[in-house]
Amino acid sequence: MALEEFRVVHTQGKNDGLLKERRITCGLTQQQVADKAGILIQHYQKFEGGERNLRTASFDVACRVLEALDLDIVKYFHHEYDLGEEQHEDAEKTGKPTDEE
């Protein structure tokens, strides 16, 4: 079985790793996300790396980062995103595969 067939499962209702997974899924670099969100790359890197918590950032910054990653703020703050799962749901809606085959 190839590693590509495995999915990362997100547990305990936390969004650890979600920003990075979504950025990669969207085909964006950290710089591109930071630019879209209007923040410094160092700030975005701290969010993605877990050094800073997006939930404790200002509402404005959190909204801009989530919007840059095309994530719904309500779903994010209610821990409704699961790593790997949202990609699958997006594929069902669009009919396009989201994972490389």
N, CA, C and O atoms as CSV, one atom per row, in Angstrom:
chain,resi,resn,atom,element,x,y,z
A,1,MET,N,N,0.849,-1.168,0.000
A,1,MET,CA,C,0.000,0.000,0.000
A,1,MET,C,C,0.900,1.238,0.000
A,1,MET,O,O,1.831,1.330,0.800
A,2,ALA,N,N,0.628,2.170,-0.880
A,2,ALA,CA,C,1.424,3.385,-0.988
A,2,ALA,C,C,1.030,4.369,0.110
A,2,ALA,O,O,-0.113,4.385,0.567
A,3,LEU,N,N,1.983,5.179,0.521
A,3,LEU,CA,C,1.706,6.170,1.562
A,3,LEU,C,C,0.617,7.145,1.156
A,3,LEU,O,O,-0.081,7.677,2.019
A,4,GLU,N,N,0.455,7.392,-0.135
A,4,GLU,CA,C,-0.559,8.322,-0.597
A,4,GLU,C,C,-1.964,7.853,-0.244
A,4,GLU,O,O,-2.896,8.656,-0.214
A,5,GLU,N,N,-2.123,6.562,0.024
A,5,GLU,CA,C,-3.433,6.023,0.332
A,5,GLU,C,C,-3.827,6.248,1.783
A,5,GLU,O,O,-4.987,6.054,2.144
A,6,PHE,N,N,-2.885,6.653,2.613
A,6,PHE,CA,C,-3.168,6.911,4.013
A,6,PHE,C,C,-3.680,8.329,4.194
A,6,PHE,O,O,-3.287,9.244,3.470
A,7,ARG,N,N,-4.543,8.496,5.148
A,7,ARG,CA,C,-5.051,9.825,5.489
A,7,ARG,C,C,-4.661,10.102,6.938
A,7,ARG,O,O,-4.652,9.207,7.782
A,8,VAL,N,N,-4.344,11.354,7.196
A,8,VAL,CA,C,-4.077,11.775,8.556
A,8,VAL,C,C,-5.422,11.997,9.227
A,8,VAL,O,O,-6.288,12.674,8.674
A,9,VAL,N,N,-5.600,11.441,10.398
A,9,VAL,CA,C,-6.859,11.618,11.100
A,9,VAL,C,C,-6.656,12.632,12.208
A,9,VAL,O,O,-5.674,12.585,12.949
A,10,HIS,N,N,-7.570,13.517,12.301
A,10,HIS,CA,C,-7.516,14.630,13.222
A,10,HIS,C,C,-8.374,14.271,14.426
A,10,HIS,O,O,-9.553,13.953,14.273
A,11,THR,N,N,-7.793,14.320,15.622
A,11,THR,CA,C,-8.503,13.840,16.802
A,11,THR,C,C,-8.723,14.927,17.831
A,11,THR,O,O,-8.133,16.005,17.760
A,12,GLN,N,N,-9.577,14.627,18.782
A,12,GLN,CA,C,-9.845,15.478,19.932
A,12,GLN,C,C,-10.389,16.855,19.567
A,12,GLN,O,O,-10.298,17.774,20.381
A,13,GLY,N,N,-10.951,17.028,18.376
A,13,GLY,CA,C,-11.581,18.286,18.023
A,13,GLY,C,C,-10.633,19.457,17.882
A,13,GLY,O,O,-11.055,20.608,18.003
A,14,LYS,N,N,-9.380,19.197,17.633
A,14,LYS,CA,C,-8.415,20.284,17.463
A,14,LYS,C,C,-8.058,20.404,16.001
A,14,LYS,O,O,-8.196,19.445,15.242
A,15,ASN,N,N,-7.595,21.586,15.599
A,15,ASN,CA,C,-7.265,21.822,14.202
A,15,ASN,C,C,-5.767,21.779,13.947
A,15,ASN,O,O,-5.286,22.405,13.002
A,16,ASP,N,N,-5.009,21.041,14.785
A,16,ASP,CA,C,-3.572,20.935,14.601
A,16,ASP,C,C,-3.273,20.363,13.221
A,16,ASP,O,O,-3.796,19.314,12.848
A,17,GLY,N,N,-2.441,21.051,12.480
A,17,GLY,CA,C,-2.049,20.573,11.168
A,17,GLY,C,C,-2.998,20.952,10.044
A,17,GLY,O,O,-2.665,20.780,8.872
A,18,LEU,N,N,-4.157,21.458,10.376
A,18,LEU,CA,C,-5.145,21.784,9.349
A,18,LEU,C,C,-4.659,22.877,8.409
A,18,LEU,O,O,-4.865,22.782,7.199
A,19,LEU,N,N,-4.020,23.908,8.939
A,19,LEU,CA,C,-3.572,25.008,8.086
A,19,LEU,C,C,-2.578,24.513,7.048
A,19,LEU,O,O,-2.678,24.849,5.868
A,20,LYS,N,N,-1.632,23.722,7.490
A,20,LYS,CA,C,-0.619,23.219,6.561
A,20,LYS,C,C,-1.247,22.302,5.517
A,20,LYS,O,O,-0.968,22.421,4.324
A,21,GLU,N,N,-2.100,21.386,5.978
A,21,GLU,CA,C,-2.737,20.462,5.031
A,21,GLU,C,C,-3.546,21.230,3.990
A,21,GLU,O,O,-3.484,20.931,2.798
A,22,ARG,N,N,-4.296,22.208,4.447
A,22,ARG,CA,C,-5.143,22.955,3.522
A,22,ARG,C,C,-4.292,23.771,2.538
A,22,ARG,O,O,-4.609,23.857,1.352
A,23,ARG,N,N,-3.205,24.366,3.053
A,23,ARG,CA,C,-2.314,25.151,2.190
A,23,ARG,C,C,-1.741,24.271,1.092
A,23,ARG,O,O,-1.712,24.660,-0.075
A,24,ILE,N,N,-1.291,23.094,1.470
A,24,ILE,CA,C,-0.715,22.175,0.483
A,24,ILE,C,C,-1.779,21.711,-0.498
A,24,ILE,O,O,-1.528,21.634,-1.701
A,25,THR,N,N,-2.965,21.401,0.012
A,25,THR,CA,C,-4.070,20.981,-0.852
A,25,THR,C,C,-4.430,22.059,-1.866
A,25,THR,O,O,-4.768,21.762,-3.011
A,26,CYS,N,N,-4.352,23.315,-1.431
A,26,CYS,CA,C,-4.661,24.443,-2.320
A,26,CYS,C,C,-3.500,24.768,-3.255
A,26,CYS,O,O,-3.639,25.604,-4.148
A,27,GLY,N,N,-2.357,24.113,-3.056
A,27,GLY,CA,C,-1.199,24.354,-3.909
A,27,GLY,C,C,-0.547,25.706,-3.661
A,27,GLY,O,O,0.003,26.316,-4.577
A,28,LEU,N,N,-0.611,26.167,-2.425
A,28,LEU,CA,C,-0.062,27.471,-2.081
A,28,LEU,C,C,1.208,27.335,-1.248
A,28,LEU,O,O,1.392,26.354,-0.528
A,29,THR,N,N,2.065,28.320,-1.356
A,29,THR,CA,C,3.233,28.396,-0.482
A,29,THR,C,C,2.830,29.178,0.763
A,29,THR,O,O,1.784,29.826,0.789
A,30,GLN,N,N,3.663,29.113,1.784
A,30,GLN,CA,C,3.401,29.909,2.976
A,30,GLN,C,C,3.380,31.393,2.626
A,30,GLN,O,O,2.561,32.146,3.153
A,31,GLN,N,N,4.272,31.810,1.746
A,31,GLN,CA,C,4.320,33.217,1.340
A,31,GLN,C,C,3.029,33.631,0.649
A,31,GLN,O,O,2.519,34.724,0.893
A,32,GLN,N,N,2.499,32.773,-0.203
A,32,GLN,CA,C,1.259,33.101,-0.905
A,32,GLN,C,C,0.089,33.240,0.062
A,32,GLN,O,O,-0.742,34.134,-0.096
A,33,VAL,N,N,0.018,32.364,1.062
A,33,VAL,CA,C,-1.052,32.469,2.054
A,33,VAL,C,C,-0.900,33.762,2.844
A,33,VAL,O,O,-1.872,34.487,3.060
A,34,ALA,N,N,0.326,34.044,3.273
A,34,ALA,CA,C,0.579,35.276,4.025
A,34,ALA,C,C,0.200,36.498,3.200
A,34,ALA,O,O,-0.427,37.424,3.716
A,35,ASP,N,N,0.572,36.510,1.931
A,35,ASP,CA,C,0.236,37.631,1.059
A,35,ASP,C,C,-1.277,37.780,0.903
A,35,ASP,O,O,-1.804,38.889,0.983
A,36,LYS,N,N,-1.974,36.666,0.681
A,36,LYS,CA,C,-3.432,36.712,0.530
A,36,LYS,C,C,-4.100,37.212,1.807
A,36,LYS,O,O,-5.110,37.915,1.758
A,37,ALA,N,N,-3.523,36.841,2.955
A,37,ALA,CA,C,-4.086,37.237,4.247
A,37,ALA,C,C,-3.636,38.631,4.679
A,37,ALA,O,O,-4.194,39.209,5.612
A,38,GLY,N,N,-2.628,39.163,3.996
A,38,GLY,CA,C,-2.132,40.483,4.349
A,38,GLY,C,C,-1.342,40.509,5.639
A,38,GLY,O,O,-1.366,41.499,6.371
A,39,ILE,N,N,-0.629,39.402,5.926
A,39,ILE,CA,C,0.198,39.339,7.127
A,39,ILE,C,C,1.625,38.970,6.728
A,39,ILE,O,O,1.872,38.542,5.600
A,40,LEU,N,N,2.540,39.136,7.641
A,40,LEU,CA,C,3.923,38.746,7.389
A,40,LEU,C,C,4.035,37.233,7.349
A,40,LEU,O,O,3.318,36.529,8.060
A,41,ILE,N,N,4.941,36.735,6.514
A,41,ILE,CA,C,5.127,35.287,6.412
A,41,ILE,C,C,5.515,34.691,7.762
A,41,ILE,O,O,5.108,33.576,8.088
A,42,GLN,N,N,6.297,35.426,8.546
A,42,GLN,CA,C,6.709,34.913,9.854
A,42,GLN,C,C,5.498,34.675,10.758
A,42,GLN,O,O,5.476,33.719,11.534
A,43,HIS,N,N,4.492,35.547,10.657
A,43,HIS,CA,C,3.283,35.348,11.460
A,43,HIS,C,C,2.536,34.104,10.997
A,43,HIS,O,O,2.078,33.307,11.815
A,44,TYR,N,N,2.414,33.942,9.684
A,44,TYR,CA,C,1.723,32.755,9.187
A,44,TYR,C,C,2.483,31.490,9.587
A,44,TYR,O,O,1.868,30.508,10.002
A,45,GLN,N,N,3.791,31.503,9.470
A,45,GLN,CA,C,4.598,30.342,9.834
A,45,GLN,C,C,4.385,29.956,11.294
A,45,GLN,O,O,4.370,28.773,11.632
A,46,LYS,N,N,4.223,30.947,12.150
A,46,LYS,CA,C,3.969,30.658,13.569
A,46,LYS,C,C,2.600,30.024,13.770
A,46,LYS,O,O,2.447,29.150,14.624
A,47,PHE,N,N,1.607,30.446,13.002
A,47,PHE,CA,C,0.285,29.808,13.089
A,47,PHE,C,C,0.370,28.364,12.608
A,47,PHE,O,O,-0.103,27.448,13.280
A,48,GLU,N,N,0.968,28.174,11.454
A,48,GLU,CA,C,1.041,26.837,10.870
A,48,GLU,C,C,1.897,25.907,11.721
A,48,GLU,O,O,1.579,24.726,11.862
A,49,GLY,N,N,2.966,26.425,12.281
A,49,GLY,CA,C,3.864,25.613,13.090
A,49,GLY,C,C,3.397,25.388,14.515
A,49,GLY,O,O,4.013,24.617,15.250
A,50,GLY,N,N,2.318,26.049,14.921
A,50,GLY,CA,C,1.780,25.850,16.256
A,50,GLY,C,C,2.403,26.742,17.318
A,50,GLY,O,O,2.059,26.644,18.496
A,51,GLU,N,N,3.316,27.608,16.907
A,51,GLU,CA,C,3.937,28.525,17.858
A,51,GLU,C,C,2.937,29.585,18.332
A,51,GLU,O,O,2.991,30.036,19.476
A,52,ARG,N,N,2.035,29.970,17.444
A,52,ARG,CA,C,0.937,30.881,17.780
A,52,ARG,C,C,-0.374,30.184,17.441
A,52,ARG,O,O,-0.447,29.401,16.493
A,53,ASN,N,N,-1.397,30.472,18.214
A,53,ASN,CA,C,-2.699,29.857,18.013
A,53,ASN,C,C,-3.597,30.819,17.232
A,53,ASN,O,O,-3.826,31.950,17.663
A,54,LEU,N,N,-4.094,30.374,16.106
A,54,LEU,CA,C,-4.967,31.212,15.290
A,54,LEU,C,C,-6.227,31.599,16.058
A,54,LEU,O,O,-6.801,32.662,15.821
A,55,ARG,N,N,-6.649,30.747,16.965
A,55,ARG,CA,C,-7.853,31.019,17.750
A,55,ARG,C,C,-7.685,32.190,18.704
A,55,ARG,O,O,-8.668,32.816,19.100
A,56,THR,N,N,-6.454,32.488,19.075
A,56,THR,CA,C,-6.225,33.599,19.999
A,56,THR,C,C,-5.736,34.850,19.271
A,56,THR,O,O,-5.470,35.875,19.899
A,57,ALA,N,N,-5.620,34.764,17.960
A,57,ALA,CA,C,-5.255,35.936,17.159
A,57,ALA,C,C,-6.465,36.860,17.091
A,57,ALA,O,O,-7.567,36.478,17.486
A,58,SER,N,N,-6.260,38.060,16.596
A,58,SER,CA,C,-7.399,38.961,16.447
A,58,SER,C,C,-8.395,38.338,15.468
A,58,SER,O,O,-8.017,37.557,14.594
A,59,PHE,N,N,-9.646,38.685,15.623
A,59,PHE,CA,C,-10.691,38.159,14.754
A,59,PHE,C,C,-10.382,38.476,13.298
A,59,PHE,O,O,-10.563,37.638,12.415
A,60,ASP,N,N,-9.914,39.692,13.060
A,60,ASP,CA,C,-9.589,40.132,11.708
A,60,ASP,C,C,-8.502,39.257,11.080
A,60,ASP,O,O,-8.644,38.804,9.944
A,61,VAL,N,N,-7.435,39.026,11.811
A,61,VAL,CA,C,-6.331,38.206,11.291
A,61,VAL,C,C,-6.803,36.778,11.066
A,61,VAL,O,O,-6.515,36.188,10.024
A,62,ALA,N,N,-7.520,36.219,12.024
A,62,ALA,CA,C,-8.009,34.843,11.883
A,62,ALA,C,C,-8.894,34.709,10.648
A,62,ALA,O,O,-8.761,33.752,9.886
A,63,CYS,N,N,-9.787,35.661,10.453
A,63,CYS,CA,C,-10.673,35.618,9.276
A,63,CYS,C,C,-9.880,35.687,7.980
A,63,CYS,O,O,-10.163,34.946,7.038
A,64,ARG,N,N,-8.888,36.569,7.925
A,64,ARG,CA,C,-8.100,36.718,6.704
A,64,ARG,C,C,-7.293,35.459,6.393
A,64,ARG,O,O,-7.191,35.065,5.232
A,65,VAL,N,N,-6.723,34.827,7.411
A,65,VAL,CA,C,-5.959,33.597,7.185
A,65,VAL,C,C,-6.887,32.489,6.706
A,65,VAL,O,O,-6.576,31.796,5.738
A,66,LEU,N,N,-8.011,32.318,7.366
A,66,LEU,CA,C,-8.948,31.263,6.970
A,66,LEU,C,C,-9.515,31.522,5.581
A,66,LEU,O,O,-9.696,30.587,4.801
A,67,GLU,N,N,-9.793,32.771,5.267
A,67,GLU,CA,C,-10.285,33.107,3.933
A,67,GLU,C,C,-9.222,32.827,2.876
A,67,GLU,O,O,-9.542,32.354,1.785
A,68,ALA,N,N,-7.960,33.115,3.191
A,68,ALA,CA,C,-6.862,32.855,2.251
A,68,ALA,C,C,-6.757,31.369,1.939
A,68,ALA,O,O,-6.335,30.980,0.851
A,69,LEU,N,N,-7.149,30.540,2.912
A,69,LEU,CA,C,-7.098,29.080,2.730
A,69,LEU,C,C,-8.453,28.511,2.328
A,69,LEU,O,O,-8.620,27.293,2.266
A,70,ASP,N,N,-9.409,29.373,2.059
A,70,ASP,CA,C,-10.759,28.963,1.663
A,70,ASP,C,C,-11.380,28.018,2.696
A,70,ASP,O,O,-11.996,27.009,2.354
A,71,LEU,N,N,-11.196,28.380,3.964
A,71,LEU,CA,C,-11.798,27.629,5.064
A,71,LEU,C,C,-12.920,28.449,5.670
A,71,LEU,O,O,-12.818,29.673,5.756
A,72,ASP,N,N,-13.978,27.796,6.086
A,72,ASP,CA,C,-15.116,28.458,6.709
A,72,ASP,C,C,-14.793,28.732,8.175
A,72,ASP,O,O,-14.444,27.816,8.920
A,73,ILE,N,N,-14.910,29.979,8.584
A,73,ILE,CA,C,-14.539,30.348,9.945
A,73,ILE,C,C,-15.405,29.654,10.991
A,73,ILE,O,O,-14.898,29.260,12.041
A,74,VAL,N,N,-16.684,29.498,10.729
A,74,VAL,CA,C,-17.571,28.847,11.689
A,74,VAL,C,C,-17.178,27.385,11.865
A,74,VAL,O,O,-17.064,26.902,12.991
A,75,LYS,N,N,-16.973,26.684,10.759
A,75,LYS,CA,C,-16.550,25.281,10.847
A,75,LYS,C,C,-15.212,25.161,11.562
A,75,LYS,O,O,-15.015,24.241,12.356
A,76,TYR,N,N,-14.286,26.085,11.286
A,76,TYR,CA,C,-12.976,26.046,11.925
A,76,TYR,C,C,-13.104,26.203,13.439
A,76,TYR,O,O,-12.534,25.419,14.197
A,77,PHE,N,N,-13.842,27.200,13.871
A,77,PHE,CA,C,-13.942,27.474,15.299
A,77,PHE,C,C,-14.817,26.476,16.042
A,77,PHE,O,O,-14.750,26.399,17.269
A,78,HIS,N,N,-15.624,25.724,15.341
A,78,HIS,CA,C,-16.408,24.661,15.969
A,78,HIS,C,C,-15.748,23.293,15.800
A,78,HIS,O,O,-16.368,22.261,16.052
A,79,HIS,N,N,-14.487,23.296,15.371
A,79,HIS,CA,C,-13.695,22.064,15.209
A,79,HIS,C,C,-14.372,21.074,14.276
A,79,HIS,O,O,-14.346,19.871,14.532
A,80,GLU,N,N,-14.972,21.555,13.208
A,80,GLU,CA,C,-15.684,20.681,12.287
A,80,GLU,C,C,-14.834,20.204,11.124
A,80,GLU,O,O,-15.312,19.438,10.287
A,81,TYR,N,N,-13.583,20.640,11.053
A,81,TYR,CA,C,-12.693,20.163,9.999
A,81,TYR,C,C,-11.867,19.002,10.531
A,81,TYR,O,O,-11.319,19.072,11.632
A,82,ASP,N,N,-11.782,17.949,9.756
A,82,ASP,CA,C,-10.920,16.822,10.071
A,82,ASP,C,C,-9.847,16.755,9.003
A,82,ASP,O,O,-10.132,16.937,7.819
A,83,LEU,N,N,-8.636,16.498,9.404
A,83,LEU,CA,C,-7.562,16.396,8.428
A,83,LEU,C,C,-7.878,15.281,7.451
A,83,LEU,O,O,-8.231,14.173,7.854
A,84,GLY,N,N,-7.752,15.572,6.187
A,84,GLY,CA,C,-8.010,14.586,5.142
A,84,GLY,C,C,-9.468,14.483,4.758
A,84,GLY,O,O,-9.774,14.234,3.592
A,85,GLU,N,N,-10.369,14.662,5.686
A,85,GLU,CA,C,-11.791,14.477,5.400
A,85,GLU,C,C,-12.368,15.589,4.545
A,85,GLU,O,O,-13.149,15.316,3.634
A,86,GLU,N,N,-12.007,16.828,4.810
A,86,GLU,CA,C,-12.572,17.939,4.047
A,86,GLU,C,C,-12.190,17.841,2.581
A,86,GLU,O,O,-12.967,18.226,1.708
A,87,GLN,N,N,-10.997,17.327,2.303
A,87,GLN,CA,C,-10.584,17.141,0.914
A,87,GLN,C,C,-11.546,16.191,0.217
A,87,GLN,O,O,-11.940,16.436,-0.923
A,88,HIS,N,N,-11.922,15.128,0.879
A,88,HIS,CA,C,-12.823,14.139,0.310
A,88,HIS,C,C,-14.199,14.759,0.051
A,88,HIS,O,O,-14.793,14.538,-1.003
A,89,GLU,N,N,-14.704,15.538,1.019
A,89,GLU,CA,C,-15.999,16.187,0.845
A,89,GLU,C,C,-15.971,17.143,-0.334
A,89,GLU,O,O,-16.936,17.205,-1.096
A,90,ASP,N,N,-14.877,17.896,-0.502
A,90,ASP,CA,C,-14.759,18.811,-1.623
A,90,ASP,C,C,-14.821,18.056,-2.944
A,90,ASP,O,O,-15.435,18.533,-3.898
A,91,ALA,N,N,-14.197,16.892,-3.012
A,91,ALA,CA,C,-14.196,16.098,-4.237
A,91,ALA,C,C,-15.602,15.622,-4.578
A,91,ALA,O,O,-15.989,15.594,-5.746
A,92,GLU,N,N,-16.366,15.247,-3.551
A,92,GLU,CA,C,-17.729,14.792,-3.801
A,92,GLU,C,C,-18.588,15.924,-4.364
A,92,GLU,O,O,-19.441,15.691,-5.220
A,93,LYS,N,N,-18.363,17.149,-3.884
A,93,LYS,CA,C,-19.152,18.295,-4.336
A,93,LYS,C,C,-18.799,18.679,-5.769
A,93,LYS,O,O,-19.678,19.047,-6.549
A,94,THR,N,N,-17.510,18.594,-6.121
A,94,THR,CA,C,-17.081,19.056,-7.424
A,94,THR,C,C,-16.968,17.934,-8.441
A,94,THR,O,O,-16.936,18.175,-9.648
A,95,GLY,N,N,-16.909,16.702,-7.942
A,95,GLY,CA,C,-16.724,15.571,-8.847
A,95,GLY,C,C,-15.285,15.399,-9.274
A,95,GLY,O,O,-14.978,14.526,-10.087
A,96,LYS,N,N,-14.393,16.222,-8.737
A,96,LYS,CA,C,-12.975,16.135,-9.089
A,96,LYS,C,C,-12.196,15.501,-7.954
A,96,LYS,O,O,-12.433,15.834,-6.793
A,97,PRO,N,N,-11.279,14.603,-8.250
A,97,PRO,CA,C,-10.452,14.048,-7.173
A,97,PRO,C,C,-9.521,15.123,-6.636
A,97,PRO,O,O,-9.020,15.955,-7.393
A,98,THR,N,N,-9.294,15.104,-5.331
A,98,THR,CA,C,-8.422,16.103,-4.731
A,98,THR,C,C,-7.059,15.509,-4.375
A,98,THR,O,O,-6.110,16.251,-4.124
A,99,ASP,N,N,-6.954,14.204,-4.352
A,99,ASP,CA,C,-5.685,13.569,-4.034
A,99,ASP,C,C,-5.057,13.088,-5.330
A,99,ASP,O,O,-5.761,12.714,-6.268
A,100,GLU,N,N,-3.741,13.099,-5.379
A,100,GLU,CA,C,-3.041,12.571,-6.556
A,100,GLU,C,C,-3.253,11.071,-6.620
A,100,GLU,O,O,-3.231,10.390,-5.595
A,101,GLU,N,N,-3.454,10.567,-7.798
A,101,GLU,CA,C,-3.676,9.127,-7.942
A,101,GLU,C,C,-2.496,8.499,-8.630
A,101,GLU,O,O,-2.482,7.288,-8.850
